[in-house]
Amino acid sequence: MMDKIIFIALSFIFMTTLSHGQEDYKEIVNENKQYTADHQYDVPDLKDIKLKRKPKNVILMIGDGMGHNQVFAAYTANGGKLNLQNCTHMGLVKTKPAKKFTTDSAAAGTALACGKKTSNGAVGVDADSNKLVNIREELELMGKATGVVSTSSITHATPASFVAHQNKRNMYEAIANDFAESNIDVFIGGGKKHFVDRKDSVNLLNKLEAKGYQVLEDINEIAEVTEGKLVGLTSWEHNKSVLDGRGEKLSKASKTAMTILDGDKDGFFLMIEGSQIDWAGHQNNTSYLVTEMLDFDKAIGEVLAFAAQDRETLVIITADHETGGFGIKDGSYSEGKVEGMFPTKGHTGIFVPLFAYGPGAEEFNGILDNTDIPNLIAELFGTQLNDETK
């Protein structure tokens, strides 16, 4: 009997260790409460550019854990200006999942991808574990090129929601296999481990190369790619934070994805996630939060510049949920200083912001449910998501 108890205990420790790498961002390392900018960047004015009437492309940007105060913190730190200000339409988004009040990233990501509510922890399936079609897959069926970019592991909950269909978000190897089995054109993020260091001993990168994908790891090499199918796995699991030296990976990856996908005559769909705003909230770290928000806004700047030049790209920027209940006690525009406070280390159930720019942006106003966003995108292209009559 004692041997059995010891075996169960050791098995639990082993399984906990296996999943630790994907979730260690929730560990409290430094509860930093204040940020002061060492530099601020300029923001162009794009609002007067004449746009086309209907979108050909859609770029959905998700700031994981990004609430209104996270946005305002970045606004303050950058001297009262953000690239977000170029968006012409704004709204609020409800984030409640199927069975609880407060969502996790899997349920919220699935709602934003599939237009249906699901239970916390589920990826690309409904609350009864039925497979859902996501907006990337739907637009792919219409002939559009598609891509996903993230600063987390690409198998993490939010990016996974636009490709995978699994009951549990921690089924990372199964999610990686869903990526390998999909027809997605570009995906860039961390998570090489789940493609090569697998229980089934299958090297999915060999499979992807056989399907015609370029498989690269260095962000500077990735940034040189202009056409073809691309897999960019920029870290073993998650990418580093900006504070730890990640650099301009998100902006570079976003530019690369847009360049490649724009080669499709039928248009494209791209999801870009700034993952670590959420992690900063879990760690109650204001400096971490502000630097990740500013990094996300720089990527937004690249996307909006593309959309302004292209004139037929709809850009939607929102969040899956807010993290940390972040508040701002004090600050200074001139110094780029933000003094933050956190009542929780978890997610909250409050409204998150919504911004839109480009043809079709007028549809993304007012108070919306997170499920409305992919359904509105589908309607703009004359289709319906998860329509049982199709």
C-alpha positions in Angstrom: 0.0 0.0 0.0 2.8 2.4 0.9 4.6 1.7 -2.4 1.4 2.6 -4.2 1.1 5.9 -2.3 4.7 6.7 -3.1 4.2 5.9 -6.8 1.2 8.2 -7.0 3.0 11.0 -5.3 6.0 10.7 -7.5 3.8 10.6 -10.6 2.1 13.8 -9.5 5.4 15.5 -9.0 6.6 14.3 -12.4 3.5 15.5 -14.2 3.7 18.8 -12.4 7.3 19.2 -13.5 6.4 18.4 -17.1 3.8 21.2 -17.2 5.9 23.7 -15.2 7.7 25.3 -18.1 4.5 26.5 -19.8 3.0 28.0 -16.6 6.0 29.4 -14.7 5.2 32.9 -15.9 2.6 33.0 -13.0 5.4 32.8 -10.4 5.9 36.0 -8.5 9.5 37.1 -9.1 9.4 40.8 -8.3 6.3 42.8 -7.3 7.6 45.9 -8.9 5.2 48.8 -8.5 6.8 51.6 -10.5 8.0 52.2 -14.0 10.0 55.2 -15.4 10.7 55.5 -19.1 14.3 55.7 -20.4 13.0 56.9 -23.8 9.7 57.7 -25.6 8.8 57.1 -29.2 6.9 59.2 -31.7 3.5 58.3 -33.1 2.4 59.3 -36.7 -1.1 60.5 -37.5 -3.0 58.1 -39.8 -6.6 59.2 -39.3 -7.1 61.3 -42.5 -6.0 58.6 -45.0 -8.8 57.6 -47.4 -9.7 53.9 -47.0 -11.5 51.6 -49.3 -15.1 50.7 -48.5 -14.7 46.9 -47.9 -11.9 45.0 -46.3 -9.8 42.4 -48.2 -7.6 41.5 -45.2 -8.2 41.3 -41.4 -5.6 41.6 -38.7 -6.8 40.7 -35.2 -4.5 41.8 -32.4 -4.9 40.5 -28.9 -3.2 42.0 -25.9 -3.5 39.1 -23.4 -4.5 40.6 -20.0 -4.8 44.1 -21.4 -7.4 46.2 -19.6 -8.1 49.9 -19.9 -5.6 50.8 -17.2 -2.9 48.8 -18.9 -3.5 50.9 -22.0 -3.4 54.1 -20.0 -0.2 53.1 -18.2 1.5 52.8 -21.6 0.0 56.1 -22.8 1.4 57.8 -19.7 4.8 56.1 -20.0 5.1 57.3 -23.6 4.3 60.9 -22.8 0.6 60.9 -23.7 0.7 59.2 -27.1 0.3 55.7 -28.5 -0.1 54.2 -31.9 -3.5 53.0 -30.7 -4.7 56.6 -30.9 -4.9 56.2 -34.7 -7.8 53.8 -34.4 -11.0 55.5 -35.5 -13.6 53.3 -33.6 -13.7 52.1 -30.0 -15.9 49.9 -27.8 -16.1 47.6 -24.8 -15.9 43.8 -24.8 -17.6 41.4 -22.3 -15.4 38.3 -21.5 -17.6 35.9 -19.5 -17.0 32.2 -20.4 -19.7 29.5 -20.6 -20.0 28.5 -17.0 -18.1 31.0 -14.8 -17.9 34.7 -14.3 -14.2 35.1 -15.0 -12.6 33.7 -18.1 -9.2 32.1 -18.7 -7.2 32.6 -22.0 -8.4 29.4 -23.5 -12.2 30.1 -23.2 -11.7 33.8 -24.2 -9.4 32.8 -27.1 -11.9 30.3 -28.3 -14.7 32.9 -28.1 -12.6 35.4 -30.1 -11.7 32.8 -32.6 -14.9 30.7 -33.0 -17.7 33.0 -32.0 -19.0 30.6 -29.4 -18.7 30.4 -25.6 -16.9 27.5 -24.0 -15.6 26.3 -20.6 -12.3 27.6 -19.1 -9.4 25.4 -20.3 -11.0 24.4 -23.6 -9.4 25.3 -27.0 -11.4 25.4 -30.2 -14.3 23.3 -28.9 -17.6 24.2 -27.3 -18.7 23.5 -23.7 -19.7 20.0 -24.7 -16.4 19.3 -26.4 -17.7 19.6 -29.9 -15.2 20.9 -32.5 -15.8 24.5 -33.6 -14.6 26.2 -36.8 -12.5 29.2 -36.1 -12.4 32.4 -38.1 -9.0 31.7 -39.5 -10.2 28.3 -40.8 -13.4 29.9 -42.2 -11.5 32.6 -44.2 -9.0 30.0 -45.3 -11.8 28.1 -46.9 -12.6 31.3 -48.8 -9.1 31.2 -50.3 -7.4 33.6 -47.9 -3.9 33.1 -46.6 -3.7 32.9 -42.8 -1.2 33.3 -40.0 -0.7 33.5 -36.2 2.1 35.3 -34.3 2.7 35.3 -30.5 5.3 36.3 -27.9 4.4 33.1 -26.0 4.8 29.5 -27.0 2.7 29.1 -30.2 0.9 26.2 -28.5 -0.3 28.4 -25.6 -4.0 29.0 -25.2 -4.6 32.2 -27.3 -2.7 31.3 -30.4 -3.9 27.7 -30.1 -7.5 28.8 -30.2 -7.0 29.9 -33.8 -5.6 26.6 -35.0 -6.2 23.7 -32.5 -9.2 21.8 -31.2 -8.5 20.2 -27.8 -10.5 19.8 -24.6 -7.6 21.0 -22.4 -5.2 23.9 -23.0 -2.3 22.0 -21.5 -2.4 19.3 -24.3 0.6 21.0 -25.9 1.8 18.1 -28.0 -1.6 17.5 -29.4 -1.9 21.2 -30.1 1.4 21.2 -31.9 0.2 18.3 -34.0 -2.9 20.4 -34.9 -0.6 23.1 -36.2 1.3 20.5 -38.2 -1.9 19.1 -39.7 -3.4 22.5 -40.5 -3.0 24.5 -43.7 -1.9 27.7 -42.0 0.6 29.7 -44.0 2.7 31.3 -41.3 3.1 30.8 -37.6 5.8 32.5 -35.5 6.3 32.1 -31.7 8.0 30.0 -29.1 7.4 26.4 -28.3 9.9 24.3 -30.4 9.9 21.8 -27.5 6.3 20.6 -28.3 7.2 19.9 -32.0 10.4 17.9 -31.4 10.7 16.7 -27.8 7.5 14.6 -27.8 6.3 11.4 -26.1 5.5 9.9 -29.5 9.1 10.6 -30.7 7.8 12.3 -33.8 9.6 15.3 -35.1 6.9 17.5 -36.4 9.3 20.0 -37.9 10.4 17.3 -40.4 6.8 16.8 -41.3 6.3 20.6 -41.8 9.4 20.8 -44.0 8.1 17.9 -46.1 4.9 20.0 -46.6 7.0 22.9 -48.0 7.4 25.1 -44.9 10.6 27.0 -44.2 11.5 26.2 -40.6 13.6 28.9 -38.9 14.5 29.9 -35.3 16.5 33.1 -35.5 14.2 36.2 -35.7 16.7 38.0 -38.0 16.5 35.2 -40.5 12.7 35.1 -40.1 12.6 38.8 -40.9 14.3 38.2 -44.2 11.5 35.9 -45.5 9.2 37.5 -48.0 7.2 34.6 -49.5 6.3 30.9 -49.1 5.1 29.0 -46.0 6.9 29.7 -42.8 7.3 28.2 -39.3 9.3 30.5 -37.0 10.0 28.9 -33.6 12.0 31.5 -31.7 12.4 29.8 -28.4 12.3 26.3 -26.8 9.1 27.3 -24.8 8.1 30.9 -24.2 10.1 33.9 -25.5 11.8 36.1 -23.0 10.2 39.3 -21.8 11.2 42.7 -23.1 13.0 43.4 -19.7 15.0 40.2 -20.2 16.1 41.2 -23.7 13.5 39.9 -26.1 14.0 42.9 -28.3 11.8 43.7 -31.3 10.7 40.1 -32.0 6.9 40.9 -32.0 7.3 43.8 -34.5 9.7 41.9 -36.7 7.5 38.7 -36.7 4.4 40.8 -37.4 6.0 42.6 -40.4 7.2 39.3 -41.8 3.8 37.7 -41.5 2.1 40.6 -43.2 4.7 40.7 -46.0 4.2 37.0 -46.7 0.5 36.9 -46.4 0.0 40.0 -48.5 1.2 38.0 -51.5 -2.1 36.1 -51.7 -4.4 37.8 -54.2 -7.5 36.7 -52.2 -6.3 38.5 -49.1 -5.4 37.2 -45.6 -6.3 36.8 -42.0 -3.6 37.3 -39.3 -3.8 37.0 -35.5 -1.1 38.7 -33.5 -0.8 38.3 -29.7 1.1 40.3 -27.1 1.1 37.5 -24.5 3.1 38.8 -21.6 1.0 41.8 -20.6 -1.0 39.0 -18.8 2.1 37.6 -17.2 3.1 40.9 -15.8 -0.4 41.2 -14.2 0.0 37.7 -12.7 3.4 38.8 -11.2 2.1 42.2 -10.1 5.0 43.9 -11.8 4.4 47.4 -13.2 7.6 47.7 -15.1 7.0 44.3 -16.8 3.5 45.4 -17.6 4.4 48.7 -19.1 7.3 47.5 -21.2 5.1 44.7 -22.6 2.3 47.2 -23.4 4.7 49.5 -25.1 6.1 46.6 -27.1 2.6 45.6 -28.2 1.8 49.2 -29.2 5.0 49.3 -31.4 3.7 46.2 -33.1 0.3 48.0 -33.5 2.2 50.8 -35.1 3.7 48.4 -37.7 0.2 47.0 -38.4 -1.5 50.3 -38.7 1.2 51.7 -41.0 0.7 48.6 -43.2 -3.1 49.1 -43.1 -2.9 52.8 -43.9 -0.7 52.2 -47.0 -2.8 49.1 -48.1 -6.1 50.9 -47.4 -8.1 47.6 -47.5 -7.0 46.0 -44.3 -9.3 45.9 -41.2 -7.4 46.0 -37.9 -9.1 45.0 -34.7 -7.3 45.3 -31.4 -8.7 43.9 -28.1 -7.9 41.6 -25.2 -9.0 38.2 -24.0 -9.4 39.5 -20.4 -7.8 41.8 -17.9 -5.2 40.5 -15.4 -4.3 41.8 -11.9 -7.1 44.4 -11.5 -4.4 46.9 -12.3 -4.8 50.4 -11.1 -2.7 53.6 -11.4 -1.9 55.6 -8.2 0.3 58.2 -9.7 2.3 59.1 -12.8 4.0 61.7 -15.0 3.7 62.2 -18.7 6.9 64.2 -18.9 8.9 61.7 -16.9 7.1 58.6 -18.4 6.5 57.5 -14.8 3.7 55.1 -13.8 3.0 54.0 -10.2 0.7 50.9 -10.3 -1.2 48.8 -7.8 -2.7 45.3 -8.0 -5.6 43.9 -5.9 -5.2 40.4 -7.3 -2.7 38.1 -9.0 -5.4 36.5 -11.2 -7.8 37.5 -14.0 -10.8 39.8 -13.5 -14.2 39.7 -15.2 -14.4 43.3 -16.3 -14.9 44.9 -19.7 -11.8 45.0 -21.9 -11.1 47.7 -24.6 -11.8 47.3 -28.3 -10.2 49.5 -31.1 -10.6 49.3 -34.8 -9.2 50.9 -37.9 -9.8 50.4 -41.6 -12.7 49.4 -43.8 -15.4 47.8 -41.7 -14.1 49.4 -38.5 -17.5 51.1 -37.9 -19.0 47.6 -37.0 -16.8 47.4 -33.9 -18.4 50.1 -31.7 -20.3 50.0 -28.4 -20.6 47.2 -26.0 -19.9 43.8 -27.6 -19.5 40.3 -26.5 -16.2 38.6 -27.3 -18.1 36.1 -29.5 -19.4 39.1 -31.6 -16.0 39.9 -33.0 -15.3 36.8 -35.2 -19.0 36.7 -36.1 -18.9 40.3 -37.3 -15.7 39.5 -39.3 -17.4 36.6 -40.9 -20.4 38.7 -41.8 -18.1 41.3 -43.5 -17.0 38.5 -45.8 -20.5 37.1 -46.5 -20.2 34.0 -44.4 -21.2 32.6 -41.0 -19.2 30.8 -38.3 -20.4 27.4 -37.1 -23.6 27.6 -39.0 -25.4 24.3 -38.6 -27.4 24.8 -41.8 -24.2 24.9 -44.0 
